[in-house]
Amino acid sequence: MSAPLTIGFLPLTDAAPLIAAVDFGFARAEGLTINLHRDVSWANLRDRLMVGHYDAAHMLAPLALAASLGVGQAKCPLRAPFLLNLNGNGITLSKRLLEDFAGADCDPLTDWMTAARGLAAVVRARQATGANRLTLATVHLFSAHTYLLRHFLRAGGLDADRDVELVVAPPPFMVDFMDRGLIDGFCVGSPWNSLAVDRGRGVLVALGCEVLADAPEKVLAMPAQGRLTRDGEGAALLRALGRACAFVAEPANRADLAQAMARPDRLDCPAEMIARTLSGRLALDQHGAIRERADFIRFTGPGLHRPDGCAPWIVELMLEAGQISDRAGAIAMAEQVFSADFAVAAGL
C-alpha cells in the first residue's frame, strides 16, 4: 500500500463522498490510505492545497478555475477531475430581518420568488429612511453560492453590488456571524442553514436547487503537477469516490452515514440534522414549515461526476458577476481544469 494521501475538506453535507470513501472502506478497497483533514475556510483550504499541505481537496468548482487563472489570488494550475455533487445550498435570513417582512405584506416562505420580492421591498423601505445597507454573506466570492445569491437578489429587483453589502464568511461560522448581528442573511451549503433554523436564529427562504437548478457544487481538486496526476493513485481515488457517491445516495445507508459524519472531526453536528439534509427534507422555520426536494443535493446521475459539463456554466457566471473579462481565455483554462480525461480513465 502506498503512502497515505492527505485530503482537506470543509464540514459540509457535500463532503459525504470523501467521508464515506474513508469511513466505509471504499478507499481501502482501492489500495489507498487517506487522512482527511477538516479545515475552516475555503481560502485556507485552497492555500494549503496550493503549497502542498494537501494532495487533494474538497473544493468549490468556481474556485478551482479562479485559482488556475490567478484571479484574485496567487496563480496555481489545478485539476478538478471529479464532480462530487450538484446543489445543496440555501439562503437563510435572520429572524430579526424577517420582522421587517410584515411591512412588505408577504410571506417569505411561500416560495423563493416571493421571498426575493419581499426582501427587495424591505431594502427599498430601508433606503427611503437612510438606514444602512443589509449585509449578506456568501462562502467565497468564487462560488456557486455567490452566483445563486446574486441571482436571487436580481430576481427580486435588487442590484447585488449597490443595494446590499456582500461579505465572505466561512461556512461553519455563518450562524455565529448571524448570532452576533454581523450579517442579516447568508447563502451557504447544508447543514448550516438547518443549524440556523434549529437554533431559532434564521428562516430558510430559498433552496439553491430552486434558484439555480443543477448547479455544479464541489469538486475534488488537486495540483496540476501533483502526486495524484502522475500515477495510478488518481484513478483509484476517483473509482473509490464513484462508489462512495453511490453509497451516499442510497437512503438505506443514510442513518449510518449521518452518524459517521456527525463525529467531531467530521461535521460535528447532530446526526439527525445531517440525515435531514441528505434526504432533502428541510425545515424552513421552527413552526413546522417544511420544503422537500429530492434534488436538494445530488450525488449520483448519468455523467454527473464528469466535470467537463460544468465548465461553460462556471465561466458564464463569472463573466456575469464581473469577475473575469476574457471569455476565450477562461474557457480554454476551464477545459484544462475540468477535463474529463481522468474520469474516463477511471471508468466513470
C-alpha positions in Angstrom: 0.0 0.0 0.0 1.3 3.4 -1.0 2.0 6.3 1.4 -1.2 7.9 2.8 -2.9 10.7 0.9 -3.8 13.9 2.8 -7.1 15.4 1.7 -8.6 18.6 3.0 -12.4 19.2 3.4 -14.8 21.6 4.9 -17.6 20.4 7.3 -20.5 20.3 4.8 -23.0 17.7 3.7 -21.4 17.5 0.3 -18.2 16.2 1.9 -20.1 13.0 2.4 -18.4 11.1 -0.5 -15.0 11.8 0.9 -16.1 10.8 4.4 -17.8 7.6 3.1 -14.8 6.7 1.0 -12.6 6.7 4.1 -15.0 5.5 6.8 -16.8 2.8 4.8 -13.8 1.2 3.1 -14.1 2.3 -0.5 -10.6 3.9 -0.5 -9.1 0.9 1.2 -10.6 -1.4 -1.4 -8.6 0.6 -4.0 -5.4 0.2 -2.0 -5.5 3.8 -0.7 -5.0 5.2 2.8 -6.4 8.6 3.2 -6.0 11.1 6.1 -8.9 13.5 6.0 -8.2 17.0 7.4 -11.1 19.2 8.4 -10.4 22.8 7.5 -12.1 26.1 8.5 -12.5 28.1 5.3 -12.3 27.8 1.5 -9.4 30.3 1.4 -7.4 28.3 4.0 -8.1 25.0 2.2 -7.2 26.5 -1.2 -3.9 27.8 0.2 -3.0 24.5 1.8 -3.6 22.7 -1.4 -1.5 25.2 -3.4 1.5 25.0 -1.1 1.5 21.2 -0.9 0.0 20.5 2.5 -2.8 18.5 0.8 -2.6 16.1 -2.0 -6.2 16.9 -3.0 -9.1 18.8 -1.6 -12.9 19.1 -1.5 -13.3 22.4 -3.3 -15.8 24.9 -4.8 -15.9 24.3 -8.5 -15.5 28.0 -9.5 -12.6 28.4 -7.0 -10.6 25.7 -8.8 -10.9 27.7 -12.0 -10.2 31.1 -10.3 -7.0 29.7 -8.7 -5.9 28.3 -12.1 -6.5 31.7 -13.7 -4.8 33.6 -10.9 -7.9 35.8 -10.5 -8.0 37.4 -7.0 -5.3 35.1 -5.7 -1.9 33.6 -6.5 -2.0 31.6 -9.7 -1.7 27.8 -9.2 -2.8 25.5 -12.0 -5.3 22.9 -10.6 -7.1 19.9 -12.0 -10.7 19.1 -10.9 -11.3 15.6 -12.4 -14.3 14.6 -10.3 -17.5 16.5 -9.6 -18.7 15.4 -6.2 -22.3 16.8 -6.3 -24.9 19.2 -7.6 -26.9 21.6 -5.5 -27.0 21.5 -1.7 -27.2 25.3 -0.8 -29.8 27.5 0.7 -30.5 31.2 1.5 -31.3 32.0 5.2 -32.4 35.3 6.5 -32.2 36.3 10.2 -35.3 36.3 12.3 -34.6 40.0 13.1 -34.8 40.8 9.4 -37.9 38.7 8.9 -39.7 41.0 11.3 -39.4 43.7 8.6 -41.3 41.5 6.1 -44.6 42.3 7.9 -44.4 45.7 6.3 -43.6 44.2 2.9 -47.0 42.3 3.1 -45.7 39.0 2.0 -44.9 35.6 3.5 -41.3 34.7 2.6 -42.0 31.0 3.0 -44.5 31.0 0.2 -41.8 30.4 -2.5 -38.3 31.8 -3.3 -39.6 34.4 -5.7 -41.9 35.8 -3.1 -39.1 35.9 -0.6 -36.8 37.7 -3.2 -39.5 40.3 -3.8 -40.2 40.7 -0.1 -36.5 41.3 0.6 -36.4 43.9 -2.2 -39.4 45.7 -0.6 -37.5 45.7 2.8 -34.4 47.0 1.2 -36.3 49.8 -0.6 -38.0 50.8 2.6 -34.7 51.0 4.4 -33.2 53.1 1.6 -36.1 55.5 2.0 -35.2 56.1 5.6 -31.4 56.3 5.1 -30.8 53.0 7.0 -27.5 51.1 6.5 -27.5 48.5 3.7 -28.2 44.9 4.7 -25.2 42.7 4.9 -25.5 39.3 3.3 -22.7 36.6 3.4 -21.5 34.1 1.0 -18.8 31.5 1.5 -16.4 32.7 -1.1 -16.5 35.2 -4.0 -15.8 32.4 -6.4 -18.6 30.0 -5.5 -22.0 28.9 -6.7 -23.3 30.4 -3.5 -22.3 33.9 -4.7 -23.9 33.4 -8.1 -27.0 31.9 -6.5 -27.3 34.9 -4.1 -26.8 37.4 -6.9 -29.5 35.7 -9.0 -31.9 35.7 -6.0 -31.3 39.4 -5.5 -31.7 40.2 -9.1 -34.9 38.2 -9.4 -36.4 40.5 -6.6 -35.2 43.6 -8.4 -32.1 44.3 -6.5 -28.5 45.0 -7.6 -26.1 42.9 -5.5 -23.3 45.5 -6.0 -25.3 48.6 -5.0 -28.3 47.6 -2.8 -26.7 45.3 -0.3 -23.3 44.6 1.2 -21.9 41.2 0.2 -19.2 39.8 2.5 -17.5 36.4 2.8 -17.6 34.1 5.9 -16.6 30.5 6.5 -19.5 28.1 6.4 -19.1 26.8 10.0 -19.1 30.4 11.3 -22.2 31.6 9.4 -24.6 31.0 12.3 -22.2 32.7 14.8 -21.9 35.7 12.5 -25.7 35.9 12.4 -25.9 35.5 16.2 -23.7 38.5 16.7 -25.6 40.7 14.3 -22.7 40.9 11.9 -24.8 39.7 9.0 -28.5 39.8 8.1 -28.6 36.6 6.0 -26.4 34.2 4.1 -26.1 31.6 1.4 -24.3 28.5 2.5 -24.2 24.8 1.9 -26.0 22.4 4.2 -26.2 21.6 7.1 -25.5 25.2 8.2 -28.9 26.6 7.1 -30.6 23.9 9.1 -28.5 24.7 12.1 -29.7 28.3 11.9 -33.3 27.2 11.7 -32.9 24.6 14.5 -31.4 27.2 16.8 -34.1 29.7 16.0 -31.7 32.2 14.5 -32.9 32.2 10.9 -35.5 31.2 8.4 -34.6 29.2 5.3 -36.3 31.2 2.4 -34.8 29.5 -0.7 -33.3 26.2 -1.6 -30.4 26.5 -4.1 -31.9 23.9 -6.4 -35.0 26.2 -6.8 -33.0 29.3 -7.8 -30.2 27.7 -9.9 -31.1 24.1 -10.9 -28.4 21.5 -11.0 -25.6 23.9 -10.0 -22.2 22.3 -10.0 -21.0 22.5 -6.5 -17.9 20.7 -5.1 -15.1 19.0 -7.0 -12.1 17.0 -6.0 -9.2 19.3 -6.8 -5.5 18.6 -7.0 -2.4 20.5 -8.2 -1.9 20.0 -11.9 1.6 18.7 -11.3 0.8 16.9 -8.1 1.2 13.3 -6.9 -2.3 12.2 -8.0 -1.8 13.3 -11.6 1.4 11.3 -12.1 0.4 7.7 -11.4 -2.5 5.3 -10.9 -3.4 6.6 -7.5 -5.6 9.4 -9.0 -7.7 6.9 -11.0 -8.0 4.7 -7.9 -9.2 7.6 -5.9 -11.8 8.5 -8.5 -13.1 5.0 -8.5 -13.4 5.0 -4.7 -15.3 8.3 -4.8 -17.6 7.0 -7.5 -18.6 4.0 -5.3 -18.8 6.3 -2.3 -21.2 8.6 -4.1 -23.5 5.6 -4.9 -23.4 4.6 -1.2 -24.2 8.2 -0.1 -27.2 8.4 -2.4 -28.8 5.2 -1.1 -31.4 6.0 1.5 -30.8 2.7 3.4 -27.3 4.0 4.2 -28.4 7.4 5.5 -28.5 6.7 9.2 -25.1 5.1 9.4 -23.6 7.7 7.2 -25.1 10.6 9.2 -23.6 9.1 12.4 -20.2 8.9 10.8 -20.5 12.5 9.5 -21.6 13.8 13.0 -18.2 13.0 14.6 -16.3 16.0 16.0 -13.5 15.5 13.4 -16.1 15.5 10.6 -19.0 17.9 10.7 -19.5 18.0 14.5 -23.3 18.4 14.0 -26.3 16.4 15.2 -26.7 13.2 13.1 -30.4 13.7 12.8 -29.9 17.1 11.2 -27.4 15.7 8.8 -29.8 12.9 7.8 -32.5 15.5 7.0 -30.2 17.4 4.7 -29.1 14.2 3.0 -32.8 13.4 2.4 -33.7 16.8 1.0 -36.4 17.4 3.6 -35.7 20.8 5.0 -37.3 22.6 7.9 -37.8 26.3 6.9 -38.6 27.6 10.4 -39.3 26.4 13.9 -43.1 26.4 13.3 -43.4 23.3 11.2 -42.9 24.7 7.7 -41.2 22.1 5.5 -39.9 22.0 2.0 -39.0 18.7 0.4 -36.9 18.4 -2.8 -35.4 15.1 -4.0 -32.9 17.2 -5.9 -31.9 19.4 -3.0 -28.5 17.7 -3.2 -27.5 15.2 -5.8 -24.6 12.8 -5.6 -25.4 10.4 -8.5 -26.8 10.6 -12.0 -25.8 9.8 -15.6 -22.4 11.5 -16.2 -22.8 13.6 -13.1 -19.2 13.0 -11.9 -17.6 14.1 -15.2 -16.6 17.7 -14.6 -16.4 18.9 -18.2 -20.0 19.8 -18.5 -19.8 22.4 -15.7 -17.0 24.5 -17.4 -19.2 26.7 -19.6 -21.7 27.3 -16.8 -19.0 28.5 -14.4 -17.3 30.7 -17.0 -20.6 32.5 -17.9 -21.5 33.1 -14.3 -18.0 34.5 -13.5 -18.4 36.8 -16.5 -21.8 37.9 -15.4 -20.5 38.7 -11.9 -17.7 40.8 -13.4 -15.0 38.6 -12.0 -13.4 37.9 -15.4 -13.5 39.6 -18.8 -11.6 37.2 -21.1 -14.2 34.6 -22.1 -11.9 32.8 -24.6 -9.0 32.6 -22.1 -11.3 31.4 -19.3 -12.9 28.7 -21.4 -9.5 27.4 -22.5 -8.4 27.2 -18.9 -11.7 25.7 -17.8 -11.3 22.9 -20.4 -8.0 22.0 -18.8 -9.1 22.3 -15.2 -12.4 20.3 -15.7 -11.1 17.9 -18.3 -12.9 14.5 -18.3 -9.8 12.5 -19.3 -9.2 11.4 -15.7 -12.8 10.4 -15.2 -12.9 8.4 -18.4 -9.6 6.6 -17.5 -11.2 5.7 -14.1 -14.2 4.2 -15.9 -16.7 6.9 -14.8 
